[in-house]
Each structure stands twice: as structure tokens, then as C-alpha cells.
Amino acid sequence: MSQTVELPDDLAQALTDEASRLGISLSDYAVRLLASACPSADSVRSGADLVAFWRSEGLVGSRPDIANASNEARGLREQAQRRWP
């Protein structure tokens, strides 16, 4: 099904920039965003399901600037603990 959505220029540019950063078309990126906004309650029942979902959404490997995901997550947790003890 084809739909047309009018977007403010700044939002359209931000979406276009992010799609480009991910190396996908704006249309594919929009479909990913919309699909992720209404996930099925039955789709994620385990950690393996969650990782499979992340892979299907193109999230695994989408941050080449993060060399070590475990260290990055640890750093984010520590940062959050400093802000909200």
C-alpha cells in the first residue's frame, strides 16, 4: 500500500540524514520506524528473540563507532548511576 505523509522540513531532513547514515533508503527507514512503533506483544519472549528482532531491524552492527558493546554498556550504566544515584 502506498501512502503520502507531509513532514516538516527539519524532520524530513533528519530522517533523510539518519537513513543515509544507516546506508538505507528513506522509504526503508520509514518502514522500520513505523513497524517498530507497533511491535507484537508475542514477538519477544526471550533474549534470543530480542536479539533476532534487533537484527531484523538492522540495529546489530549499526554503530561501527562502538568497538566493544559490553564496555559501552558498562560506561552508560556508570554514567547513569552518577547522574541518578
PyMOL Python script that loads the backbone (N, CA, C, O; Angstrom):
from pymol import cmd

cmd.read_pdbstr("""\
ATOM      1  N   MET A   1       0.853  -1.167   0.000  1.00  0.00           N
ATOM      2  CA  MET A   1       0.000   0.000   0.000  1.00  0.00           C
ATOM      3  C   MET A   1       0.903   1.235   0.000  1.00  0.00           C
ATOM      4  O   MET A   1       1.926   1.269   0.684  1.00  0.00           O
ATOM      5  N   SER A   2       0.525   2.214  -0.749  1.00  0.00           N
ATOM      6  CA  SER A   2       1.296   3.439  -0.845  1.00  0.00           C
ATOM      7  C   SER A   2       0.576   4.549  -0.088  1.00  0.00           C
ATOM      8  O   SER A   2      -0.638   4.708  -0.210  1.00  0.00           O
ATOM      9  N   GLN A   3       1.340   5.319   0.699  1.00  0.00           N
ATOM     10  CA  GLN A   3       0.802   6.445   1.455  1.00  0.00           C
ATOM     11  C   GLN A   3       1.742   7.633   1.291  1.00  0.00           C
ATOM     12  O   GLN A   3       2.940   7.465   1.063  1.00  0.00           O
ATOM     13  N   THR A   4       1.189   8.826   1.410  1.00  0.00           N
ATOM     14  CA  THR A   4       1.987  10.042   1.382  1.00  0.00           C
ATOM     15  C   THR A   4       1.798  10.759   2.712  1.00  0.00           C
ATOM     16  O   THR A   4       0.677  10.914   3.197  1.00  0.00           O
ATOM     17  N   VAL A   5       2.909  11.191   3.288  1.00  0.00           N
ATOM     18  CA  VAL A   5       2.869  11.897   4.570  1.00  0.00           C
ATOM     19  C   VAL A   5       3.620  13.209   4.412  1.00  0.00           C
ATOM     20  O   VAL A   5       4.757  13.223   3.941  1.00  0.00           O
ATOM     21  N   GLU A   6       3.000  14.293   4.796  1.00  0.00           N
ATOM     22  CA  GLU A   6       3.648  15.602   4.769  1.00  0.00           C
ATOM     23  C   GLU A   6       4.419  15.791   6.073  1.00  0.00           C
ATOM     24  O   GLU A   6       3.851  15.676   7.160  1.00  0.00           O
ATOM     25  N   LEU A   7       5.713  16.079   5.960  1.00  0.00           N
ATOM     26  CA  LEU A   7       6.572  16.256   7.124  1.00  0.00           C
ATOM     27  C   LEU A   7       7.144  17.663   7.148  1.00  0.00           C
ATOM     28  O   LEU A   7       7.369  18.257   6.094  1.00  0.00           O
ATOM     29  N   PRO A   8       7.381  18.201   8.335  1.00  0.00           N
ATOM     30  CA  PRO A   8       8.102  19.474   8.411  1.00  0.00           C
ATOM     31  C   PRO A   8       9.499  19.288   7.803  1.00  0.00           C
ATOM     32  O   PRO A   8      10.079  18.206   7.896  1.00  0.00           O
ATOM     33  N   ASP A   9      10.025  20.325   7.191  1.00  0.00           N
ATOM     34  CA  ASP A   9      11.314  20.226   6.503  1.00  0.00           C
ATOM     35  C   ASP A   9      12.431  19.716   7.411  1.00  0.00           C
ATOM     36  O   ASP A   9      13.244  18.895   6.987  1.00  0.00           O
ATOM     37  N   ASP A  10      12.479  20.197   8.667  1.00  0.00           N
ATOM     38  CA  ASP A  10      13.567  19.783   9.552  1.00  0.00           C
ATOM     39  C   ASP A  10      13.463  18.295   9.914  1.00  0.00           C
ATOM     40  O   ASP A  10      14.486  17.620  10.029  1.00  0.00           O
ATOM     41  N   LEU A  11      12.259  17.785  10.092  1.00  0.00           N
ATOM     42  CA  LEU A  11      12.077  16.360  10.378  1.00  0.00           C
ATOM     43  C   LEU A  11      12.422  15.520   9.156  1.00  0.00           C
ATOM     44  O   LEU A  11      13.083  14.489   9.278  1.00  0.00           O
ATOM     45  N   ALA A  12      11.990  15.944   8.006  1.00  0.00           N
ATOM     46  CA  ALA A  12      12.306  15.221   6.766  1.00  0.00           C
ATOM     47  C   ALA A  12      13.812  15.141   6.568  1.00  0.00           C
ATOM     48  O   ALA A  12      14.334  14.099   6.171  1.00  0.00           O
ATOM     49  N   GLN A  13      14.512  16.234   6.841  1.00  0.00           N
ATOM     50  CA  GLN A  13      15.970  16.241   6.689  1.00  0.00           C
ATOM     51  C   GLN A  13      16.639  15.328   7.708  1.00  0.00           C
ATOM     52  O   GLN A  13      17.579  14.608   7.373  1.00  0.00           O
ATOM     53  N   ALA A  14      16.159  15.352   8.951  1.00  0.00           N
ATOM     54  CA  ALA A  14      16.733  14.487   9.983  1.00  0.00           C
ATOM     55  C   ALA A  14      16.536  13.007   9.630  1.00  0.00           C
ATOM     56  O   ALA A  14      17.447  12.200   9.812  1.00  0.00           O
ATOM     57  N   LEU A  15      15.363  12.655   9.132  1.00  0.00           N
ATOM     58  CA  LEU A  15      15.100  11.269   8.738  1.00  0.00           C
ATOM     59  C   LEU A  15      15.961  10.868   7.552  1.00  0.00           C
ATOM     60  O   LEU A  15      16.488   9.756   7.510  1.00  0.00           O
ATOM     61  N   THR A  16      16.105  11.765   6.595  1.00  0.00           N
ATOM     62  CA  THR A  16      16.937  11.507   5.423  1.00  0.00           C
ATOM     63  C   THR A  16      18.393  11.308   5.835  1.00  0.00           C
ATOM     64  O   THR A  16      19.064  10.401   5.343  1.00  0.00           O
ATOM     65  N   ASP A  17      18.876  12.154   6.734  1.00  0.00           N
ATOM     66  CA  ASP A  17      20.257  12.045   7.210  1.00  0.00           C
ATOM     67  C   ASP A  17      20.495  10.716   7.919  1.00  0.00           C
ATOM     68  O   ASP A  17      21.516  10.067   7.692  1.00  0.00           O
ATOM     69  N   GLU A  18      19.558  10.305   8.778  1.00  0.00           N
ATOM     70  CA  GLU A  18      19.725   9.048   9.517  1.00  0.00           C
ATOM     71  C   GLU A  18      19.658   7.848   8.576  1.00  0.00           C
ATOM     72  O   GLU A  18      20.429   6.902   8.731  1.00  0.00           O
ATOM     73  N   ALA A  19      18.763   7.873   7.622  1.00  0.00           N
ATOM     74  CA  ALA A  19      18.680   6.786   6.641  1.00  0.00           C
ATOM     75  C   ALA A  19      19.995   6.682   5.873  1.00  0.00           C
ATOM     76  O   ALA A  19      20.496   5.584   5.631  1.00  0.00           O
ATOM     77  N   SER A  20      20.539   7.816   5.497  1.00  0.00           N
ATOM     78  CA  SER A  20      21.813   7.837   4.782  1.00  0.00           C
ATOM     79  C   SER A  20      22.932   7.283   5.654  1.00  0.00           C
ATOM     80  O   SER A  20      23.767   6.511   5.181  1.00  0.00           O
ATOM     81  N   ARG A  21      22.950   7.672   6.914  1.00  0.00           N
ATOM     82  CA  ARG A  21      23.973   7.173   7.843  1.00  0.00           C
ATOM     83  C   ARG A  21      23.905   5.658   7.959  1.00  0.00           C
ATOM     84  O   ARG A  21      24.935   4.990   8.054  1.00  0.00           O
ATOM     85  N   LEU A  22      22.685   5.113   7.950  1.00  0.00           N
ATOM     86  CA  LEU A  22      22.491   3.670   8.043  1.00  0.00           C
ATOM     87  C   LEU A  22      22.700   2.954   6.717  1.00  0.00           C
ATOM     88  O   LEU A  22      22.767   1.726   6.674  1.00  0.00           O
ATOM     89  N   GLY A  23      22.802   3.722   5.633  1.00  0.00           N
ATOM     90  CA  GLY A  23      23.020   3.138   4.317  1.00  0.00           C
ATOM     91  C   GLY A  23      21.777   2.503   3.716  1.00  0.00           C
ATOM     92  O   GLY A  23      21.873   1.553   2.939  1.00  0.00           O
ATOM     93  N   ILE A  24      20.592   3.036   4.079  1.00  0.00           N
ATOM     94  CA  ILE A  24      19.344   2.511   3.533  1.00  0.00           C
ATOM     95  C   ILE A  24      18.527   3.664   2.958  1.00  0.00           C
ATOM     96  O   ILE A  24      18.813   4.833   3.216  1.00  0.00           O
ATOM     97  N   SER A  25      17.520   3.323   2.186  1.00  0.00           N
ATOM     98  CA  SER A  25      16.679   4.367   1.595  1.00  0.00           C
ATOM     99  C   SER A  25      15.786   4.990   2.662  1.00  0.00           C
ATOM    100  O   SER A  25      15.516   4.386   3.701  1.00  0.00           O
ATOM    101  N   LEU A  26      15.341   6.190   2.388  1.00  0.00           N
ATOM    102  CA  LEU A  26      14.423   6.863   3.301  1.00  0.00           C
ATOM    103  C   LEU A  26      13.147   6.042   3.465  1.00  0.00           C
ATOM    104  O   LEU A  26      12.614   5.936   4.569  1.00  0.00           O
ATOM    105  N   SER A  27      12.665   5.470   2.387  1.00  0.00           N
ATOM    106  CA  SER A  27      11.457   4.650   2.438  1.00  0.00           C
ATOM    107  C   SER A  27      11.648   3.443   3.364  1.00  0.00           C
ATOM    108  O   SER A  27      10.789   3.154   4.196  1.00  0.00           O
ATOM    109  N   ASP A  28      12.780   2.740   3.217  1.00  0.00           N
ATOM    110  CA  ASP A  28      13.050   1.585   4.083  1.00  0.00           C
ATOM    111  C   ASP A  28      13.182   2.015   5.539  1.00  0.00           C
ATOM    112  O   ASP A  28      12.703   1.326   6.440  1.00  0.00           O
ATOM    113  N   TYR A  29      13.826   3.144   5.764  1.00  0.00           N
ATOM    114  CA  TYR A  29      13.989   3.639   7.134  1.00  0.00           C
ATOM    115  C   TYR A  29      12.634   3.993   7.747  1.00  0.00           C
ATOM    116  O   TYR A  29      12.377   3.680   8.909  1.00  0.00           O
ATOM    117  N   ALA A  30      11.779   4.639   6.975  1.00  0.00           N
ATOM    118  CA  ALA A  30      10.443   4.994   7.465  1.00  0.00           C
ATOM    119  C   ALA A  30       9.643   3.741   7.816  1.00  0.00           C
ATOM    120  O   ALA A  30       8.950   3.708   8.833  1.00  0.00           O
ATOM    121  N   VAL A  31       9.738   2.713   6.977  1.00  0.00           N
ATOM    122  CA  VAL A  31       9.029   1.459   7.268  1.00  0.00           C
ATOM    123  C   VAL A  31       9.546   0.856   8.562  1.00  0.00           C
ATOM    124  O   VAL A  31       8.752   0.379   9.373  1.00  0.00           O
ATOM    125  N   ARG A  32      10.861   0.865   8.779  1.00  0.00           N
ATOM    126  CA  ARG A  32      11.432   0.342  10.034  1.00  0.00           C
ATOM    127  C   ARG A  32      10.894   1.102  11.238  1.00  0.00           C
ATOM    128  O   ARG A  32      10.504   0.502  12.240  1.00  0.00           O
ATOM    129  N   LEU A  33      10.878   2.422  11.132  1.00  0.00           N
ATOM    130  CA  LEU A  33      10.395   3.234  12.256  1.00  0.00           C
ATOM    131  C   LEU A  33       8.931   2.936  12.564  1.00  0.00           C
ATOM    132  O   LEU A  33       8.553   2.758  13.722  1.00  0.00           O
ATOM    133  N   LEU A  34       8.123   2.883  11.530  1.00  0.00           N
ATOM    134  CA  LEU A  34       6.698   2.631  11.734  1.00  0.00           C
ATOM    135  C   LEU A  34       6.449   1.224  12.259  1.00  0.00           C
ATOM    136  O   LEU A  34       5.602   1.031  13.132  1.00  0.00           O
ATOM    137  N   ALA A  35       7.165   0.255  11.748  1.00  0.00           N
ATOM    138  CA  ALA A  35       6.995  -1.127  12.206  1.00  0.00           C
ATOM    139  C   ALA A  35       7.415  -1.274  13.660  1.00  0.00           C
ATOM    140  O   ALA A  35       6.789  -2.019  14.414  1.00  0.00           O
ATOM    141  N   SER A  36       8.468  -0.572  14.059  1.00  0.00           N
ATOM    142  CA  SER A  36       8.931  -0.691  15.441  1.00  0.00           C
ATOM    143  C   SER A  36       8.013   0.030  16.416  1.00  0.00           C
ATOM    144  O   SER A  36       8.070  -0.219  17.620  1.00  0.00           O
ATOM    145  N   ALA A  37       7.167   0.922  15.911  1.00  0.00           N
ATOM    146  CA  ALA A  37       6.245   1.653  16.786  1.00  0.00           C
ATOM    147  C   ALA A  37       5.086   0.786  17.254  1.00  0.00           C
ATOM    148  O   ALA A  37       4.411   1.129  18.225  1.00  0.00           O
ATOM    149  N   CYS A  38       4.849  -0.317  16.586  1.00  0.00           N
ATOM    150  CA  CYS A  38       3.739  -1.183  16.982  1.00  0.00           C
ATOM    151  C   CYS A  38       4.158  -2.651  16.962  1.00  0.00           C
ATOM    152  O   CYS A  38       3.602  -3.448  16.207  1.00  0.00           O
ATOM    153  N   PRO A  39       5.161  -3.012  17.812  1.00  0.00           N
ATOM    154  CA  PRO A  39       5.600  -4.406  17.833  1.00  0.00           C
ATOM    155  C   PRO A  39       4.540  -5.316  18.443  1.00  0.00           C
ATOM    156  O   PRO A  39       3.735  -4.894  19.273  1.00  0.00           O
ATOM    157  N   SER A  40       4.561  -6.546  18.020  1.00  0.00           N
ATOM    158  CA  SER A  40       3.645  -7.553  18.550  1.00  0.00           C
ATOM    159  C   SER A  40       4.063  -7.926  19.962  1.00  0.00           C
ATOM    160  O   SER A  40       5.253  -8.090  20.230  1.00  0.00           O
ATOM    161  N   ALA A  41       3.119  -8.060  20.856  1.00  0.00           N
ATOM    162  CA  ALA A  41       3.406  -8.450  22.237  1.00  0.00           C
ATOM    163  C   ALA A  41       3.978  -9.856  22.302  1.00  0.00           C
ATOM    164  O   ALA A  41       4.702 -10.185  23.241  1.00  0.00           O
ATOM    165  N   ASP A  42       3.668 -10.683  21.324  1.00  0.00           N
ATOM    166  CA  ASP A  42       4.140 -12.062  21.313  1.00  0.00           C
ATOM    167  C   ASP A  42       5.498 -12.222  20.641  1.00  0.00           C
ATOM    168  O   ASP A  42       6.069 -13.312  20.661  1.00  0.00           O
ATOM    169  N   SER A  43       6.019 -11.161  20.050  1.00  0.00           N
ATOM    170  CA  SER A  43       7.223 -11.298  19.237  1.00  0.00           C
ATOM    171  C   SER A  43       8.499 -11.481  20.054  1.00  0.00           C
ATOM    172  O   SER A  43       9.450 -12.086  19.560  1.00  0.00           O
ATOM    173  N   VAL A  44       8.551 -10.981  21.278  1.00  0.00           N
ATOM    174  CA  VAL A  44       9.766 -11.066  22.080  1.00  0.00           C
ATOM    175  C   VAL A  44       9.457 -11.773  23.404  1.00  0.00           C
ATOM    176  O   VAL A  44       8.799 -11.222  24.286  1.00  0.00           O
ATOM    177  N   ARG A  45       9.949 -13.001  23.511  1.00  0.00           N
ATOM    178  CA  ARG A  45       9.723 -13.789  24.725  1.00  0.00           C
ATOM    179  C   ARG A  45      11.011 -14.166  25.423  1.00  0.00           C
ATOM    180  O   ARG A  45      10.979 -14.677  26.543  1.00  0.00           O
ATOM    181  N   SER A  46      12.146 -13.925  24.784  1.00  0.00           N
ATOM    182  CA  SER A  46      13.431 -14.287  25.378  1.00  0.00           C
ATOM    183  C   SER A  46      14.506 -13.327  24.870  1.00  0.00           C
ATOM    184  O   SER A  46      14.268 -12.516  23.975  1.00  0.00           O
ATOM    185  N   GLY A  47      15.684 -13.439  25.461  1.00  0.00           N
ATOM    186  CA  GLY A  47      16.806 -12.628  24.999  1.00  0.00           C
ATOM    187  C   GLY A  47      17.154 -12.932  23.552  1.00  0.00           C
ATOM    188  O   GLY A  47      17.500 -12.032  22.787  1.00  0.00           O
ATOM    189  N   ALA A  48      17.059 -14.211  23.176  1.00  0.00           N
ATOM    190  CA  ALA A  48      17.352 -14.596  21.791  1.00  0.00           C
ATOM    191  C   ALA A  48      16.343 -13.958  20.837  1.00  0.00           C
ATOM    192  O   ALA A  48      16.711 -13.520  19.747  1.00  0.00           O
ATOM    193  N   ASP A  49      15.072 -13.903  21.244  1.00  0.00           N
ATOM    194  CA  ASP A  49      14.055 -13.244  20.422  1.00  0.00           C
ATOM    195  C   ASP A  49      14.372 -11.762  20.259  1.00  0.00           C
ATOM    196  O   ASP A  49      14.200 -11.191  19.182  1.00  0.00           O
ATOM    197  N   LEU A  50      14.836 -11.150  21.343  1.00  0.00           N
ATOM    198  CA  LEU A  50      15.159  -9.728  21.298  1.00  0.00           C
ATOM    199  C   LEU A  50      16.316  -9.470  20.338  1.00  0.00           C
ATOM    200  O   LEU A  50      16.254  -8.543  19.531  1.00  0.00           O
ATOM    201  N   VAL A  51      17.361 -10.276  20.418  1.00  0.00           N
ATOM    202  CA  VAL A  51      18.494 -10.106  19.507  1.00  0.00           C
ATOM    203  C   VAL A  51      18.055 -10.343  18.067  1.00  0.00           C
ATOM    204  O   VAL A  51      18.479  -9.622  17.164  1.00  0.00           O
ATOM    205  N   ALA A  52      17.211 -11.344  17.846  1.00  0.00           N
ATOM    206  CA  ALA A  52      16.696 -11.603  16.489  1.00  0.00           C
ATOM    207  C   ALA A  52      15.910 -10.397  15.988  1.00  0.00           C
ATOM    208  O   ALA A  52      16.026 -10.021  14.822  1.00  0.00           O
ATOM    209  N   PHE A  53      15.117  -9.795  16.857  1.00  0.00           N
ATOM    210  CA  PHE A  53      14.362  -8.598  16.484  1.00  0.00           C
ATOM    211  C   PHE A  53      15.317  -7.461  16.134  1.00  0.00           C
ATOM    212  O   PHE A  53      15.130  -6.782  15.124  1.00  0.00           O
ATOM    213  N   TRP A  54      16.343  -7.248  16.964  1.00  0.00           N
ATOM    214  CA  TRP A  54      17.316  -6.195  16.682  1.00  0.00           C
ATOM    215  C   TRP A  54      17.986  -6.426  15.334  1.00  0.00           C
ATOM    216  O   TRP A  54      18.183  -5.485  14.566  1.00  0.00           O
ATOM    217  N   ARG A  55      18.338  -7.683  15.045  1.00  0.00           N
ATOM    218  CA  ARG A  55      18.960  -7.998  13.753  1.00  0.00           C
ATOM    219  C   ARG A  55      17.999  -7.689  12.610  1.00  0.00           C
ATOM    220  O   ARG A  55      18.391  -7.098  11.604  1.00  0.00           O
ATOM    221  N   SER A  56      16.738  -8.091  12.770  1.00  0.00           N
ATOM    222  CA  SER A  56      15.762  -7.873  11.693  1.00  0.00           C
ATOM    223  C   SER A  56      15.523  -6.389  11.442  1.00  0.00           C
ATOM    224  O   SER A  56      15.161  -5.988  10.336  1.00  0.00           O
ATOM    225  N   GLU A  57      15.727  -5.587  12.469  1.00  0.00           N
ATOM    226  CA  GLU A  57      15.541  -4.141  12.337  1.00  0.00           C
ATOM    227  C   GLU A  57      16.814  -3.428  11.903  1.00  0.00           C
ATOM    228  O   GLU A  57      16.829  -2.206  11.756  1.00  0.00           O
ATOM    229  N   GLY A  58      17.879  -4.194  11.699  1.00  0.00           N
ATOM    230  CA  GLY A  58      19.135  -3.590  11.254  1.00  0.00           C
ATOM    231  C   GLY A  58      19.894  -2.874  12.343  1.00  0.00           C
ATOM    232  O   GLY A  58      20.751  -2.042  12.048  1.00  0.00           O
ATOM    233  N   LEU A  59      19.602  -3.174  13.598  1.00  0.00           N
ATOM    234  CA  LEU A  59      20.263  -2.482  14.699  1.00  0.00           C
ATOM    235  C   LEU A  59      21.606  -3.092  15.066  1.00  0.00           C
ATOM    236  O   LEU A  59      22.517  -2.378  15.485  1.00  0.00           O
ATOM    237  N   VAL A  60      21.740  -4.412  14.912  1.00  0.00           N
ATOM    238  CA  VAL A  60      23.002  -5.064  15.230  1.00  0.00           C
ATOM    239  C   VAL A  60      24.022  -4.628  14.185  1.00  0.00           C
ATOM    240  O   VAL A  60      23.827  -4.820  12.985  1.00  0.00           O
ATOM    241  N   GLY A  61      25.109  -4.037  14.664  1.00  0.00           N
ATOM    242  CA  GLY A  61      26.148  -3.555  13.764  1.00  0.00           C
ATOM    243  C   GLY A  61      25.899  -2.176  13.193  1.00  0.00           C
ATOM    244  O   GLY A  61      26.636  -1.722  12.318  1.00  0.00           O
ATOM    245  N   SER A  62      24.866  -1.502  13.681  1.00  0.00           N
ATOM    246  CA  SER A  62      24.536  -0.177  13.128  1.00  0.00           C
ATOM    247  C   SER A  62      25.383   0.943  13.726  1.00  0.00           C
ATOM    248  O   SER A  62      25.291   2.089  13.287  1.00  0.00           O
ATOM    249  N   ARG A  63      26.201   0.623  14.721  1.00  0.00           N
ATOM    250  CA  ARG A  63      27.063   1.624  15.349  1.00  0.00           C
ATOM    251  C   ARG A  63      28.526   1.194  15.233  1.00  0.00           C
ATOM    252  O   ARG A  63      29.110   0.733  16.213  1.00  0.00           O
ATOM    253  N   PRO A  64      29.125   1.341  14.044  1.00  0.00           N
ATOM    254  CA  PRO A  64      30.516   0.917  13.874  1.00  0.00           C
ATOM    255  C   PRO A  64      31.491   1.722  14.734  1.00  0.00           C
ATOM    256  O   PRO A  64      32.643   1.325  14.909  1.00  0.00           O
ATOM    257  N   ASP A  65      31.027   2.848  15.267  1.00  0.00           N
ATOM    258  CA  ASP A  65      31.888   3.659  16.132  1.00  0.00           C
ATOM    259  C   ASP A  65      32.049   3.036  17.515  1.00  0.00           C
ATOM    260  O   ASP A  65      32.901   3.483  18.283  1.00  0.00           O
ATOM    261  N   ILE A  66      31.260   2.021  17.856  1.00  0.00           N
ATOM    262  CA  ILE A  66      31.366   1.340  19.149  1.00  0.00           C
ATOM    263  C   ILE A  66      32.137   0.043  18.922  1.00  0.00           C
ATOM    264  O   ILE A  66      31.630  -0.904  18.320  1.00  0.00           O
ATOM    265  N   ALA A  67      33.373   0.021  19.419  1.00  0.00           N
ATOM    266  CA  ALA A  67      34.230  -1.143  19.195  1.00  0.00           C
ATOM    267  C   ALA A  67      33.888  -2.295  20.125  1.00  0.00           C
ATOM    268  O   ALA A  67      33.991  -3.458  19.736  1.00  0.00           O
ATOM    269  N   ASN A  68      33.480  -1.981  21.356  1.00  0.00           N
ATOM    270  CA  ASN A  68      33.206  -3.021  22.342  1.00  0.00           C
ATOM    271  C   ASN A  68      31.872  -2.713  23.015  1.00  0.00           C
ATOM    272  O   ASN A  68      31.795  -1.824  23.863  1.00  0.00           O
ATOM    273  N   ALA A  69      30.825  -3.439  22.643  1.00  0.00           N
ATOM    274  CA  ALA A  69      29.475  -3.152  23.134  1.00  0.00           C
ATOM    275  C   ALA A  69      29.370  -3.319  24.644  1.00  0.00           C
ATOM    276  O   ALA A  69      28.665  -2.550  25.298  1.00  0.00           O
ATOM    277  N   SER A  70      30.056  -4.307  25.210  1.00  0.00           N
ATOM    278  CA  SER A  70      30.000  -4.527  26.659  1.00  0.00           C
ATOM    279  C   SER A  70      30.588  -3.338  27.413  1.00  0.00           C
ATOM    280  O   SER A  70      30.006  -2.864  28.387  1.00  0.00           O
ATOM    281  N   ASN A  71      31.736  -2.864  26.960  1.00  0.00           N
ATOM    282  CA  ASN A  71      32.354  -1.697  27.607  1.00  0.00           C
ATOM    283  C   ASN A  71      31.477  -0.454  27.452  1.00  0.00           C
ATOM    284  O   ASN A  71      31.357   0.346  28.381  1.00  0.00           O
ATOM    285  N   GLU A  72      30.871  -0.296  26.285  1.00  0.00           N
ATOM    286  CA  GLU A  72      29.982   0.849  26.044  1.00  0.00           C
ATOM    287  C   GLU A  72      28.788   0.801  26.989  1.00  0.00           C
ATOM    288  O   GLU A  72      28.429   1.815  27.589  1.00  0.00           O
ATOM    289  N   ALA A  73      28.172  -0.368  27.126  1.00  0.00           N
ATOM    290  CA  ALA A  73      27.016  -0.516  28.017  1.00  0.00           C
ATOM    291  C   ALA A  73      27.418  -0.253  29.469  1.00  0.00           C
ATOM    292  O   ALA A  73      26.693   0.410  30.211  1.00  0.00           O
ATOM    293  N   ARG A  74      28.574  -0.776  29.866  1.00  0.00           N
ATOM    294  CA  ARG A  74      29.059  -0.543  31.228  1.00  0.00           C
ATOM    295  C   ARG A  74      29.259   0.949  31.473  1.00  0.00           C
ATOM    296  O   ARG A  74      28.874   1.467  32.521  1.00  0.00           O
ATOM    297  N   GLY A  75      29.857   1.635  30.513  1.00  0.00           N
ATOM    298  CA  GLY A  75      30.080   3.070  30.646  1.00  0.00           C
ATOM    299  C   GLY A  75      28.773   3.851  30.743  1.00  0.00           C
ATOM    300  O   GLY A  75      28.674   4.806  31.513  1.00  0.00           O
ATOM    301  N   LEU A  76      27.766   3.444  29.958  1.00  0.00           N
ATOM    302  CA  LEU A  76      26.462   4.107  30.031  1.00  0.00           C
ATOM    303  C   LEU A  76      25.800   3.886  31.384  1.00  0.00           C
ATOM    304  O   LEU A  76      25.201   4.803  31.944  1.00  0.00           O
ATOM    305  N   ARG A  77      25.910   2.656  31.913  1.00  0.00           N
ATOM    306  CA  ARG A  77      25.347   2.386  33.246  1.00  0.00           C
ATOM    307  C   ARG A  77      26.034   3.231  34.309  1.00  0.00           C
ATOM    308  O   ARG A  77      25.371   3.815  35.167  1.00  0.00           O
ATOM    309  N   GLU A  78      27.363   3.295  34.255  1.00  0.00           N
ATOM    310  CA  GLU A  78      28.112   4.094  35.227  1.00  0.00           C
ATOM    311  C   GLU A  78      27.760   5.568  35.121  1.00  0.00           C
ATOM    312  O   GLU A  78      27.630   6.259  36.131  1.00  0.00           O
ATOM    313  N   GLN A  79      27.608   6.040  33.903  1.00  0.00           N
ATOM    314  CA  GLN A  79      27.225   7.437  33.685  1.00  0.00           C
ATOM    315  C   GLN A  79      25.840   7.712  34.272  1.00  0.00           C
ATOM    316  O   GLN A  79      25.627   8.746  34.906  1.00  0.00           O
ATOM    317  N   ALA A  80      24.909   6.798  34.064  1.00  0.00           N
ATOM    318  CA  ALA A  80      23.556   6.957  34.597  1.00  0.00           C
ATOM    319  C   ALA A  80      23.572   6.934  36.114  1.00  0.00           C
ATOM    320  O   ALA A  80      22.846   7.697  36.752  1.00  0.00           O
ATOM    321  N   GLN A  81      24.387   6.074  36.698  1.00  0.00           N
ATOM    322  CA  GLN A  81      24.469   5.997  38.165  1.00  0.00           C
ATOM    323  C   GLN A  81      25.013   7.278  38.760  1.00  0.00           C
ATOM    324  O   GLN A  81      24.601   7.678  39.848  1.00  0.00           O
ATOM    325  N   ARG A  82      25.933   7.928  38.064  1.00  0.00           N
ATOM    326  CA  ARG A  82      26.481   9.208  38.561  1.00  0.00           C
ATOM    327  C   ARG A  82      25.428  10.302  38.505  1.00  0.00           C
ATOM    328  O   ARG A  82      25.397  11.183  39.364  1.00  0.00           O
ATOM    329  N   ARG A  83      24.566  10.249  37.498  1.00  0.00           N
ATOM    330  CA  ARG A  83      23.528  11.277  37.351  1.00  0.00           C
ATOM    331  C   ARG A  83      22.366  11.047  38.310  1.00  0.00           C
ATOM    332  O   ARG A  83      21.836  11.992  38.895  1.00  0.00           O
ATOM    333  N   TRP A  84      21.973   9.774  38.468  1.00  0.00           N
ATOM    334  CA  TRP A  84      20.794   9.434  39.276  1.00  0.00           C
ATOM    335  C   TRP A  84      21.152   8.368  40.310  1.00  0.00           C
ATOM    336  O   TRP A  84      20.826   7.193  40.139  1.00  0.00           O
ATOM    337  N   PRO A  85      21.819   8.782  41.373  1.00  0.00           N
ATOM    338  CA  PRO A  85      22.262   7.791  42.363  1.00  0.00           C
ATOM    339  C   PRO A  85      21.145   7.126  43.110  1.00  0.00           C
ATOM    340  O   PRO A  85      21.394   6.278  43.967  1.00  0.00           O
TER     341      PRO A  85
END
""", "prot")
cmd.dss("prot")
cmd.show_as("cartoon", "prot")
cmd.util.cbc("prot")
cmd.orient("prot")
